[in-house]
Amino acid sequence: QVIYLGEKMKASGIPIVEPIGGHGIFIDAKRFLPHIKQSEFPAQALAAALYVNSGVRAMERGIVSAGRKSNGENYYPKLELVRFTIPRRVYTQAHMDVIAESTLRVYERRKRIKGLEMIYEPKYLRFFQARFKKL
């Protein structure tokens, strides 16, 4: 399933992390949304756009997940990723097609996606509980 989904995305030109394998697919949000600065949370913006488009949930693995330094500044990791986790034997090929088709629709309209501003940040687990608004 993971290889099937990864190959479909690759064939559509969606920038994924290779090699494909394991329990998920990672989309490179910096390449998907090059017009959004890292300080505007591109991976979070992409995960939100995917959810709004199709209800498909994905996990941001970038600046939000990286957290803050002791001086309060954000860590700026090299990668801004969005992860689709694919547990074995849970989803069908039709589910993978829905994810690929939704991601392609978002990719075709990617220039309309705006960055985000964090408007609420909890002390712990900000990647689960933070709140954002569109810029």
ChimeraX attribute file (.defattr): number of C-alpha atoms within 10 A of each C-alpha:
attribute: neighborCount
match mode: 1-to-1
recipient: residues
	/A:1	19
	/A:2	20
	/A:3	15
	/A:4	15
	/A:5	22
	/A:6	25
	/A:7	16
	/A:8	18
	/A:9	21
	/A:10	16
	/A:11	10
	/A:12	15
	/A:13	12
	/A:14	21
	/A:15	19
	/A:16	21
	/A:17	16
	/A:18	11
	/A:19	9
	/A:20	17
	/A:21	14
	/A:22	12
	/A:23	14
	/A:24	18
	/A:25	24
	/A:26	22
	/A:27	27
	/A:28	23
	/A:29	28
	/A:30	21
	/A:31	15
	/A:32	22
	/A:33	22
	/A:34	13
	/A:35	15
	/A:36	20
	/A:37	13
	/A:38	21
	/A:39	15
	/A:40	17
	/A:41	23
	/A:42	31
	/A:43	32
	/A:44	26
	/A:45	24
	/A:46	29
	/A:47	24
	/A:48	20
	/A:49	21
	/A:50	22
	/A:51	15
	/A:52	13
	/A:53	13
	/A:54	15
	/A:55	12
	/A:56	17
	/A:57	17
	/A:58	21
	/A:59	19
	/A:60	26
	/A:61	22
	/A:62	25
	/A:63	24
	/A:64	25
	/A:65	19
	/A:66	15
	/A:67	18
	/A:68	14
	/A:69	10
	/A:70	7
	/A:71	6
	/A:72	8
	/A:73	9
	/A:74	15
	/A:75	15
	/A:76	16
	/A:77	14
	/A:78	10
	/A:79	14
	/A:80	25
	/A:81	27
	/A:82	26
	/A:83	21
	/A:84	20
	/A:85	15
	/A:86	16
	/A:87	12
	/A:88	12
	/A:89	7
	/A:90	8
	/A:91	11
	/A:92	10
	/A:93	12
	/A:94	9
	/A:95	14
	/A:96	18
	/A:97	15
	/A:98	14
	/A:99	21
	/A:100	21
	/A:101	16
	/A:102	20
	/A:103	25
	/A:104	18
	/A:105	14
	/A:106	20
	/A:107	21
	/A:108	12
	/A:109	10
	/A:110	17
	/A:111	13
	/A:112	11
	/A:113	19
	/A:114	20
	/A:115	22
	/A:116	22
	/A:117	15
	/A:118	16
	/A:119	9
	/A:120	12
	/A:121	15
	/A:122	11
	/A:123	8
	/A:124	10
	/A:125	12
	/A:126	17
	/A:127	19
	/A:128	13
	/A:129	12
	/A:130	15
	/A:131	14
	/A:132	17
	/A:133	12
	/A:134	11
	/A:135	10
